[in-house]
Amino acid sequence: MSTADRWLLPDGVEEMLPPEATCLEGLRRELLDRYNSWGYDLVLPPLVEYLESLLVGAGDDLALQTFKLTDQATGRLMGIRADMTPQVARIDAHTLHREGPTRLCYVGDVLHTKPASLASSRSLIQIGAELYGHIGISSDIEIIELMLETLSVSGCDNVHLDLGHVAIYRALAEQAALSGEQEMALFNIYQRKAVPELQAFLIENVSNPALKGAFESLAGLAGDQTILETARQQLQHVCPALTAIIDDLHQVAATISARHPKVTLYFDLGELRGYHYHTGVVFSAYLPGMGQSIACGGRYDHIGEAFGRARPATGFSTDLACLVKIKQQKDSVVAPMVFAPAVDDSSLQAEIKLLRQQGQRVVVSLPGQQVIPAEMGCTQQFVKKGDRWVVASL
């Protein structure tokens, strides 16, 4: 690399400059304080872990997103985390070992080998919350509400909430007695919304006409809340166990609609995002004009098994760096900064100390400094009137 190129960063790896970095730190504190008020305890997992622990229960997608390196002390393979959720699950299952519901929150850097889309970053600041030890729909609702509050605090308007439930597909696949290979092949078809391939697969692999119809219906069960009644009519006679699942989605929809009437609900029962580890309700939040979800989550009840203690679990996460960009667009006001001259005056020092204690920004000139206050971003300055120092506009 030439000297001229040493300032370049890798593609998708970003740094944060003022005032964006200041905004990020303020939002981080505000969100963690909000999570704390809901009873969520903060944990800070390490940036690197042994690979088998870091990827447990997460599937091939996370493995492909994880940078690998060799631990020089042991020779074992390690990974730089691409998602903090497995780490927090390990802390709950193995380290804390609490009984009953446990609420944990976290924030930290994660690194991806590839961006999720052309415009996405590979260096994210993941923030989120997880609720362990409760299997009912009430814990899913709590996590969804905490995610919506996170977006509200960040200045996100016109939130569209997509809801699904991977147990619908799992129940149909089990009733059809699909092998693991067949189940994954069908999963890939649903992911690509490839209806002709779906029909060909069902002709070859599913003999029960009612089940064929249910699988075909699942691909098109997407829309507003009325789609849930359509799903009930088309699916429950094929698989009675789906009645309780649809009832759960009804309960989620009713609660979120009542408590967050400005949130637009959308249902996609054929959406199988995170199917490798999710076990129940899944959800994603979108904003107008953004092709990628701004936050997402869902239920994942089996990930703790690998750590010796299976626990019901549900949670969400989002990229704090992305939220900051949205918040900055909403909060265009920059905190004023006061300029103080380089004067050895005890009364001036007392005034500077008082303003700083009140949370205001004061920058003191250095001897020989030639830069004028306005070029430093100052909008006010200390001036002496009589025997007192007062703040005046530049």
N, C-alpha and C positions, 0 to 999 in steps of 0.2 A: 504494500500500500504506500502510495506516495505521501509526502508531507501534506500536500493540498487536500488529500482525501481522509485524513485522520479524524476529522470532525464528523464524518458520516456515521449514522447508526444503521444497524441491519434493518431490512424491510420489515415493517410491522412492529418494530420496537421503538417506543416513544419515550421522550422525557417531558416533564411538565415544568413550565416556567411561571414566574409571577405574571399576573395575579391568579392564574388558574390553580397553581399549587396551594395558594392560601385558601382559595374557595374549596378545594378538595379537602383540606384538613378541617375546615369549619364544618363541612357537610359530614365528614367521617365522625366527628365528635357529636354532632347533632343526632345522627342516626344511631350511634351506639348508646347515647343517653336515652333515646326513645326505646330501643330494644331493652335496655335496663329497666325502664319503667314498666315494661310488659313482663318482667321477671326472667329475662334471658341473660345468662352469665357469659361473659366474654372469655374465649379461649384463643390462643395464638399458636397454631401448629407450626412445625419447622418447615423451612422452604424445601428441603430435600429429605427423602426417606428411602428405605430399601424398597425396591420396585414392587415386590410381591405384596407389600403392605399398601403401597400407594394406589395400586390398581385393583384391589380386591373388589370383586362383584361389579366392576364398572364396565366390562365389555371391551371389545376391540377398538371402539371409537376413541376412548380415552387413552388407550395404549398407543395409538398412532399419534396422539396429540402431545405425548410426553417425551421430553428430552431425557436421554439416558446418559449416565456417566458411571465410571468405575470408582468405588471407594478404595483409595490407596492403602487404607489401614487394614481392610479385610479382604479385598478383591471381589467383594460382592457388588452386584449391579444396583445402582441407585437411580432415582428419578427426580427431576425438578417438577414439582407439583403443577398439574394442569387443571386441577379441580380440588378444592379443599373439602368437599363433602365426605369422601372416604376417610380423610384424616380426622374429621370431627366425629364420625361414626366410631372410629377406633378409640378416640378419647372417651366417648360415652360407654362403649362396651367393655373396654379393658382397663382404662386408667381410673375413671371416676367410679364406675361400678355402683351407681346409685339405683335404688329401687323406686318405682313409681315414675311419673312423668319428669323428664329432664329437659330444660330449655337452654340451648346454647347458641351463641352468635359469634361471628368471626369476621375478620377483614385482613387481607394480605395480598401480596403479589402472586400471580400465577402466570405461567409461560406456556404458550402453545407452539408446537412445531410448525403448524400451518394456520393461517387465518380462517375463520369460519366463512368469510365472504371476501370479495375483492377489497372492500372498503374497511374490513375489520382489522383490529389490532391483534398482534400476537402476545403483547404484554398487557395483561389486564390487572385491575385491582378488584378482586372479588370480595363482595360483602354479602352476608346472608345470615339466615337463622335456621335452626333445626330443632324439631320437637320429637323427643324419644319417649317410648314407654306407654303410648296411648294409641289404640287401634281404631277408635271411633271416628266418625266424620267430623266431629267437633274440632279435633286437632287440625284437620285439613283446612277447615274454615278459618281457624285462628291464624294459620300460616299465610293463607291467601290474604286475609285482612292486614296482616303485618307487611306483606309485600306491597299492597295497595297504599298503605300509609307511607312506606318508604318512597314510593313514586310521588305521592302527594307532597311530602317534605322536599323532594328534589325539584318540584315545579312542573311535574308531568301532568298535562291536561288531556282530556278526551281519551282516557285509557280504554282499550279494547281487551277484554279478558277472554282468552280461548280456553275452553274446558274439555277434557276428555277423560277416559277411564280405560286403562290397558287391560283390566280384568275382563272386559267384554270379549276382546279377542282371545284372551287366554282361555276363557270358559268354552268358547266355540271350538277352539283348536283341540281342547281336551275331549270334548264330546265327539269330535270327528276322529279321535284317536290318531292324530297326525304324529309322525315321527319327529324327532328334533330337527332333522334335515328338512323335512317337508314344512314344518312350522316356520323355520327361518326363510325358506324360499318364498312362502306366502307373505311373511312379514315384509320382505324386500319389495314384493309386488305392491303391497299397500303403501309403502313409503314412496314409491314412484307414481302412485295413482294410475297404474297401468291396467285399465279395465279389460281390454282384450286379453292380456296375459292372465288376468284373474279368472276370466271365464274358461280359458284353456286349462289352467291349473285345476279348477274345480271339476271339470269334466273328467280329467285324468285321475284325480286323487280323492274325490269325495263322492260317494255313491248315494248318500241319503239326500233326496230332493229338497227336503225342508232345510237341511243344513246348507246345501248349495245356495238356496234362496237367502238364507241369513247372511252368509258370507258376501253375497252380491249386494245385499241391502246395506251392509256395514260400510262399504266403500262410498255410498252416497248419503250417509246419515250425517249431514252437516248443515248448520243453520242456526236460527234463533232458538229460544226455549221450547217452541212448539215441536222441535225435532225430537224431543224426549218422548212425547206421546206417540209419535210415529215409530220410534224405536221400540217402545213397549208393545205396540200392536204387531210389529214385524218380527220381533225376536223372542218375546217371553214364552210363546207357545213352543218354540224350538228348544229353548233352554230356560226352564223356570228359575234357575239361579240368577238370571239377569235382572229379574224384577227388583231385587234388593239393591243391585248396583244402580239401576236407573232411579230408584227412590233416593239414593244417596246424592246423585247429581241434581235431582229436584230440590233436595234440601239445601245443597250448596247454592243453587241458583236463587232460591227464595230468600236465603239469608243475605247474600251479597247484594241482591237487588234492593232489599229493604234498607240495608245499612249504607250502601254506596250507590244511590240511584243514578249518579252521573256516569257510572261505569257501564259500558256496552258489553253484553254477554254474547258469546258465540260458542257453539258446540261442534266438535268434530270427533265423532265416535270412532272413526277410522284412523285417527292420528295416533301413531305409536311411538312418538319421540321418547327416547330413553327406555325402550321396551326391554333392553337387556337387564336393567336393574329396577325399573319402576314396577310397582305391583298394584297400584290403585289409581286414584285421581291424579291427573297430570294437568298442568296449567301453564299458560304463557301470557305475558302482557305485551301488547303492541301499542305503538303511538302512530298517529297519522303521518304518512310520509316516510316511515322507516320500514324497510323490508324485513329486518331481523327483529326478533323479540327483544324487548328492553329488560325483561326479567322473566324467570321461569322456575318451575319446581314441580314437586309431586311427591307421592308416597313411595317409599322403598323399604319394605319390611324385612328383608332378608340379609342385608349387607353386613350386619353385625355377626352373622354366623361364623364367618372366617376368623373373627377375633375371639371366638369361644362363647359368645353371648348374643343370641338373636334378640333383637328389640324392634317393636313397631317403630317406624320413623317416617316423618314427613318434613319437608323443608323447601326453601327457595334460595336463589342467589341472583345477583346482578353485578354489573361492572360499574364500580364507583366512578371510574374515569369517564365513562359515558354519561352517567348522571350529572357529573359536574358540568359538562358541556351544555346540557339542557338548562341547568340551574343558572349558569352564567348568562344565557340568553334572556332569562326571566329577570335576573337581578343585575341590571346594568349599572347600578350605583356603586362606585368604588369608594371605600372608606378614605376620608380625608387624611392627609399627612401634614404635620406641623413642622416647620423648619425653625431650628434654634441656632443662633450664632455661637461661635466658639469664644465664649466670654467666661472668665473665671469669676462668677458671681453666685454667691450662695442662694440668693433669692430666686435667681433664674433656675438653678438646679432644683430647688424645692418645687417650682411650678412644673418643671419637666417631669419630675417624679410623680406629682399628683396626677397629671394627665395620663401618664402611662398606667398608673394604678386604676384609672377609670376606663382603661381599655383603648385609649387613643394612641395613635402612632406619632411618635416624635423622633425626628432624625436631627442629630447635632452636627453642625459643620465641623470639619477638621481643619487644623491650622494650615494655611496655604492653599486651601481648596479654591478652585477657580470656577467650578460648575455652579450656575445660578439655581436657586431653589425650585423654580418651575421645571427645569430639566431633570430634577430628581423626583418629580411626581408630586411635589408639595403644592398644596392649594392655600395654605395658611402659614403664618410665621409669627414668631415672638418679636414684639417691639417694646421698647421701654418708654413708658409715659410717666414722667415725673420720677418717682422712686419705685414704681411698680412695673412688672413685666406682664403684658397682656397679649392675647392672640388676636391677630388681625388678618384679613384676607390679603392675598398677594396682589 
